[in-house]
């Protein structure tokens, strides 16, 4: 079949020839009703009957892969989409470097691959669950539409992982697929597998920070899996990255618009000091120091998703050719890492110190460093908005030792600058570095819905160019009565 096109011959849109694999099609059709039940109960609350201006994949060619139209979210055509196969592709790293990529799973790597697929799959519905109540306080129909686009695409990424589980892992895969619909974000008895995906997303600032910081972790993980010697996984994640780019755009542009509105309000009111928090908040906008605290929180939570800096599991996955590094093929080394070292930040004599460790076991550290460099670029763009509007303030990323729950700094208190401090100093400064209860109450007070066509809440600026170049008064969501 034409792998650039999507077949609609079955109830599940796909470009993997489902109509020719009746056993797999039957298994996925059996899973589908449970999925829809999950979506109705855990998807966006209160908007299931609304018509939403969404993009839907119609192919996997990057030059024209999606169309925009109104659709009810339960009717969205979730599908199974893989990037086209490269017949000459070889494994780009590890012990199998240069060998043809696998179209099926080598038996010795079955357990390792299954865990990677399950963990990735578990994050996708988790974020939908975390964001399910945000529609009620959306600052505009444009933002409401962006939220729903993120939601339906995260759910499609769940489908992507379930396809791999059902096709390649037999009974174990079918059981894991069902469990993906059983766990719930934040549930005490059956929580999601990774900590950041059990945190609440109580407001739109949290949503923007989540899509900027946490979805960026998703990008890094997907890029690493896109290098995999297991070709179906690599092709699946390559197409997922096409959709993931929009999610990070929603986060970066959302925060940028909040910054713009705050600076404009400060200028109009004649306020030059960004730390004049009381008077800035009186304008009904979010002060910049509070935005910095939100960034501190979400960056630290996202760093924990990379796991421990030194990891034999990551080393084993790399050596096996299962999971590579960010932009593996662009790295100038032997792609085996048998004798290489990499600097890892560790505690030495009570101080964070870079220590050369075997590069093979420092895979997580390198990926985290790549993430930090990528995340910092966006902060630079936010700072350009501030500078252009004449306000003296700059966003910075906190030190990687700050507010950590996993890895070298899990049991250590550190300031955003990376200074190791005692518990008393941490408690005394907590509200200066992370959102306080008063900060959260103020943010909550701003979260009033603005669902009028072409209108935006006072605390956020309109986008420069709305999605798909639609006019400013476009009705991005037709809310059902």
C-alpha positions in Angstrom: 0.0 0.0 0.0 1.0 3.7 -0.4 2.5 4.4 3.0 2.1 8.2 2.5 -1.7 7.8 2.3 -4.1 6.8 5.0 -6.7 4.1 4.4 -10.2 4.6 5.7 -11.4 1.1 4.6 -11.7 0.1 8.2 -13.2 1.7 11.3 -9.6 2.6 12.3 -7.8 4.9 9.9 -4.3 3.6 9.2 -1.4 3.2 6.8 -0.2 -0.2 8.1 -2.5 -2.4 6.0 -5.0 -3.3 8.8 -7.6 -4.5 6.2 -5.1 -7.3 5.3 -4.5 -8.3 9.0 -7.9 -9.4 10.2 -6.7 -10.8 13.5 -5.0 -7.5 14.5 -8.0 -5.5 13.2 -10.4 -7.6 15.3 -8.2 -7.1 18.4 -8.1 -3.4 17.9 -11.8 -3.2 17.2 -12.4 -5.1 20.5 -10.2 -2.5 22.3 -11.9 0.5 20.7 -15.2 0.5 22.8 -13.2 0.5 26.0 -11.1 3.4 24.6 -14.2 5.4 23.8 -15.6 4.7 27.2 -12.3 6.0 28.7 -12.4 9.1 26.4 -16.0 9.9 27.4 -15.3 9.6 31.1 -11.8 11.0 31.3 -11.5 13.3 28.2 -12.4 17.0 28.1 -15.2 17.6 30.6 -18.3 19.4 29.2 -17.4 19.7 25.6 -17.9 16.3 24.0 -20.8 17.6 21.9 -19.1 20.8 20.8 -17.9 21.2 17.2 -14.1 21.9 17.3 -11.9 23.2 14.5 -9.3 20.4 14.6 -6.7 19.1 12.2 -6.9 15.4 11.3 -4.1 13.5 9.6 -4.8 12.6 6.0 -1.3 11.3 5.2 2.2 11.1 6.6 3.9 13.3 4.0 5.3 16.3 6.0 4.4 18.6 3.0 0.7 18.1 3.5 -0.3 15.6 6.1 -3.4 17.2 7.8 -6.7 18.9 7.0 -8.7 21.2 9.2 -12.4 20.9 9.8 -15.1 21.0 12.5 -15.6 17.7 14.3 -17.0 16.4 17.6 -14.2 15.0 19.6 -15.7 11.6 20.2 -16.0 11.4 16.4 -12.4 12.3 15.8 -10.7 9.8 13.4 -8.0 8.4 15.7 -5.7 6.3 13.6 -2.5 4.3 13.4 0.1 6.2 11.4 3.7 5.3 10.7 6.3 7.3 8.8 7.2 5.6 5.5 9.7 2.7 5.6 13.3 3.3 4.5 14.2 0.0 2.9 17.9 0.7 3.3 17.9 1.8 6.9 20.4 0.2 9.2 20.6 0.3 13.0 22.6 3.5 13.8 24.0 2.6 17.2 24.9 0.0 19.8 26.1 -3.6 19.4 24.1 -4.1 16.2 25.5 -0.9 14.5 25.2 -1.2 10.7 22.9 -4.2 10.7 19.5 -4.0 8.9 16.8 -2.7 11.2 14.4 -5.3 12.6 10.8 -5.6 11.3 10.0 -7.9 14.2 11.3 -8.0 17.8 14.4 -10.1 18.6 13.3 -12.4 21.4 16.1 -11.3 23.7 14.9 -7.7 23.6 11.2 -8.4 24.0 10.8 -7.5 27.6 13.0 -4.3 27.3 11.0 -3.1 24.3 7.6 -3.8 25.9 8.5 -1.7 28.9 9.6 1.2 26.8 6.4 1.1 24.8 4.2 0.7 27.8 5.8 3.7 29.6 5.5 5.9 26.5 1.9 4.7 26.1 1.0 5.5 29.7 2.0 9.1 29.4 -0.4 9.8 26.6 -3.8 9.3 28.3 -2.3 10.6 31.5 -1.9 14.1 30.1 -5.5 14.1 28.8 -6.7 13.1 32.3 -4.6 15.9 33.8 -6.2 18.5 31.5 -9.8 17.4 31.4 -11.3 20.2 33.4 -9.4 23.1 31.8 -12.1 23.8 29.1 -14.4 25.4 31.7 -11.9 28.3 32.3 -10.4 28.7 28.8 -9.2 32.3 28.2 -10.5 32.2 24.6 -12.0 29.9 22.0 -8.6 29.9 20.2 -7.0 28.5 23.4 -9.9 26.1 23.9 -9.3 24.7 20.4 -5.6 24.3 21.1 -6.3 22.4 24.3 -8.6 20.0 22.4 -6.1 19.6 19.6 -3.4 18.6 22.1 -5.9 16.2 23.8 -7.0 14.3 20.7 -3.4 14.0 19.5 -2.1 12.7 22.8 -5.0 10.2 22.6 -3.9 9.2 19.1 -0.4 8.7 20.4 -2.0 6.2 22.8 -3.4 4.4 19.7 0.1 4.4 18.3 1.6 2.5 21.3 -1.4 0.2 21.5 -0.9 -0.8 17.9 2.7 -1.9 18.7 1.5 -3.8 21.8 -1.3 -5.6 20.0 0.7 -6.5 16.9 4.1 -7.5 18.3 3.6 -8.6 21.9 0.7 -11.1 21.8 -1.3 -11.8 24.9 1.1 -9.7 27.0 0.5 -6.7 24.7 -3.3 -7.1 24.8 -3.2 -7.1 28.6 -0.9 -4.1 28.7 -3.3 -2.3 26.3 -6.2 -2.8 28.6 -4.2 -1.6 31.6 -3.4 1.7 29.8 -7.2 2.4 30.1 -7.3 1.3 33.8 -4.6 3.5 35.4 -5.6 7.1 36.2 -3.5 10.2 36.7 -3.2 10.9 40.4 -5.2 7.9 41.5 -4.0 6.5 44.8 -4.6 2.9 43.9 -3.8 2.9 40.2 -1.7 5.9 39.4 0.1 6.6 36.1 3.7 5.2 35.9 5.7 8.5 36.0 5.4 11.1 38.7 5.0 14.2 36.6 1.9 12.6 35.0 0.2 12.3 38.4 0.5 16.0 39.1 -2.6 18.1 38.7 -3.0 20.7 36.0 -5.3 23.1 37.8 -5.0 26.2 35.6 -4.0 27.5 32.2 -0.6 28.7 33.3 0.1 25.1 34.4 -1.1 23.9 31.0 1.1 26.2 29.1 4.1 25.3 31.3 3.3 21.6 30.9 3.1 21.7 27.2 6.3 23.7 27.0 8.4 21.8 29.5 6.9 18.3 29.9 5.9 17.8 26.3 9.5 18.8 25.4 10.6 15.8 27.5 8.2 13.8 25.3 10.0 15.2 22.2 13.4 14.1 23.5 12.1 10.6 24.4 10.4 10.3 21.0 13.5 11.4 19.2 15.5 8.8 21.0 13.0 6.1 20.2 12.9 7.3 16.6 16.5 6.0 16.3 15.5 2.5 17.3 16.6 -0.6 15.5 13.1 -1.9 15.9 11.8 -0.2 12.8 8.0 -0.1 13.5 8.7 1.8 16.8 11.1 4.2 15.0 8.5 4.9 12.3 5.7 5.3 14.8 7.6 7.8 16.9 8.8 9.8 13.8 5.3 10.6 12.9 4.3 11.3 16.5 7.0 14.0 16.5 5.2 15.7 13.6 2.2 16.2 15.9 4.2 16.8 19.1 5.7 20.0 17.6 2.3 21.8 17.9 2.0 20.8 21.5 5.2 22.6 22.4 4.1 25.6 20.2 1.0 25.8 22.3 3.1 26.0 25.5 5.7 28.4 24.3 3.3 30.8 22.5 0.9 30.6 25.4 3.5 31.7 28.0 4.8 34.3 25.5 1.3 35.8 25.2 0.9 36.0 29.0 4.3 37.8 29.2 3.3 40.2 26.4 0.0 41.1 28.1 1.7 41.6 31.5 4.4 43.9 30.1 1.8 45.9 28.1 -0.4 46.3 31.2 2.7 47.4 33.2 3.6 50.0 30.6 0.1 51.3 30.3 -0.1 51.7 34.1 3.4 53.3 34.4 4.8 50.4 36.4 8.5 49.8 35.7 9.4 47.4 38.6 8.4 43.8 37.8 8.7 43.1 41.5 5.8 45.5 42.3 3.7 42.5 42.5 0.7 43.9 44.4 0.1 46.7 41.9 0.8 44.5 38.9 -1.7 41.9 40.1 -4.3 44.7 40.6 -4.2 45.1 36.8 -5.5 41.6 36.4 -2.4 40.1 34.9 0.3 37.6 36.0 3.4 39.2 37.5 6.7 37.9 35.9 8.2 36.6 39.2 5.3 34.3 39.5 5.7 33.1 36.0 9.4 32.4 36.8 8.3 30.3 39.8 5.9 28.3 37.6 8.7 27.7 35.2 11.0 26.5 38.1 8.4 24.0 39.1 7.6 22.5 35.7 11.2 22.4 34.7 12.2 20.5 37.8 9.3 18.0 37.4 10.3 17.4 33.8 13.9 16.8 34.7 12.8 13.9 36.9 11.3 12.2 33.8 14.8 11.5 32.5 15.5 9.2 35.5 18.8 8.7 37.2 21.8 10.3 35.6 23.7 7.0 35.7 21.5 4.2 34.4 22.3 0.6 33.4 18.8 0.3 31.9 19.5 3.1 29.5 22.9 1.6 28.8 21.4 -1.7 28.0 18.8 -0.2 25.7 21.5 1.7 23.8 23.8 -1.3 23.5 20.8 -3.4 22.3 20.0 -0.9 19.6 16.5 -0.3 21.1 16.8 3.4 22.2 19.4 5.8 20.9 20.3 9.4 21.7 18.8 12.7 20.7 19.8 13.1 17.0 21.9 10.0 17.1 23.0 10.1 13.5 24.3 13.6 13.8 26.6 12.8 16.7 30.3 12.5 15.7 31.5 9.4 17.6 31.6 5.7 17.2 27.9 5.2 18.2 29.0 2.3 20.5 30.4 4.2 23.5 32.6 1.4 24.6 35.5 3.7 25.7 33.9 7.1 25.8 33.2 9.3 28.8 30.6 12.0 29.5 30.6 14.6 32.3 27.9 13.9 34.9 26.9 16.4 37.7 27.3 14.6 41.0 27.7 15.5 44.7 31.4 15.4 45.6 32.4 16.6 49.1 29.1 18.4 49.5 29.2 20.3 46.2 27.7 19.6 42.7 30.7 18.7 40.6 31.1 17.4 37.0 32.6 14.0 37.0 33.6 12.0 33.9 31.6 8.8 33.8 31.3 6.0 31.2 29.2 7.6 28.4 27.3 4.4 28.0 25.8 4.6 31.5 25.4 8.4 31.2 22.9 8.2 28.4 20.2 9.8 30.5 22.5 12.6 31.5 23.3 13.4 28.0 19.6 13.4 26.9 18.8 15.6 29.9 21.5 18.1 28.9 20.1 18.1 25.3 16.7 18.8 26.8 18.0 21.7 28.9 19.7 23.3 25.9 16.5 23.0 23.9 14.3 24.4 26.7 16.6 27.3 27.3 16.1 28.5 23.7 12.5 29.2 24.4 13.3 31.2 27.4 15.5 33.3 25.2 12.5 34.0 23.0 10.4 34.9 26.0 13.1 37.4 27.1 13.1 39.0 23.7 9.4 39.8 24.2 10.1 41.4 27.6 13.1 43.4 26.2 11.1 44.6 23.2 8.4 46.0 25.6 11.1 47.7 27.7 10.7 45.8 31.0 13.8 44.8 33.0 13.4 41.1 33.7 14.9 37.9 32.4 13.7 34.3 32.7 16.3 31.7 33.6 16.2 27.9 34.1 17.0 26.8 37.7 20.0 24.6 38.4 19.4 20.9 37.7 19.9 20.3 41.5 16.9 22.4 42.4 13.7 20.7 43.7 14.5 17.2 42.5 12.9 13.9 43.4 14.9 11.5 41.3 18.6 11.1 40.7 21.8 12.5 42.2 20.0 15.4 43.9 16.8 13.6 45.1 17.6 14.0 48.8 19.4 17.3 48.7 18.1 20.9 49.1 19.5 23.4 46.6 18.6 26.9 45.6 17.7 27.8 42.0 21.3 28.9 41.6 22.5 25.5 42.6 23.8 26.4 46.1 23.4 23.5 48.5 21.4 24.7 51.5 20.0 23.3 54.8 16.3 22.5 55.4 15.6 25.7 57.4 16.9 27.8 54.5 14.8 25.8 52.0 11.7 26.3 54.1 12.3 30.0 54.5 12.7 30.5 50.8 10.3 28.0 49.3 7.6 30.7 48.5 10.3 32.8 46.7 11.3 30.0 44.4 8.1 28.0 43.9 4.4 28.9 43.6 3.0 29.7 47.0 -0.6 29.1 48.1 -1.2 32.8 47.6 0.2 32.6 44.1 -2.1 29.8 43.3 -5.1 31.5 44.7 -4.3 34.6 42.6 -3.9 32.5 39.5 -7.1 30.7 40.2 -8.9 34.1 40.6 -7.9 34.9 37.0 -9.3 31.7 35.6 -12.6 32.9 34.3 -13.9 31.6 31.0 -13.8 33.8 27.9 -15.8 32.0 25.3 -17.0 34.9 23.2 -15.9 34.8 19.6 -12.7 36.8 19.0 -12.3 37.8 22.7 -9.5 37.0 25.1 -9.2 37.1 28.9 -7.5 40.1 30.3 -4.4 38.2 31.4 -3.4 36.9 27.9 -2.7 38.6 24.6 -4.3 37.5 21.3 -2.0 35.4 19.0 -0.3 37.2 16.2 -1.5 34.6 13.6 -4.3 32.2 14.7 -4.2 28.5 13.7 -4.4 27.8 9.9 -4.2 31.6 9.3 -7.9 32.1 10.3 -9.2 35.6 11.0 -9.2 36.9 14.6 -13.0 36.6 14.8 -13.0 32.9 13.7 -15.2 30.6 15.8 -12.6 27.9 16.8 -15.1 26.0 18.9 -18.9 26.0 18.5 -19.9 25.2 22.0 -22.9 23.0 22.3 -25.9 24.5 24.2 
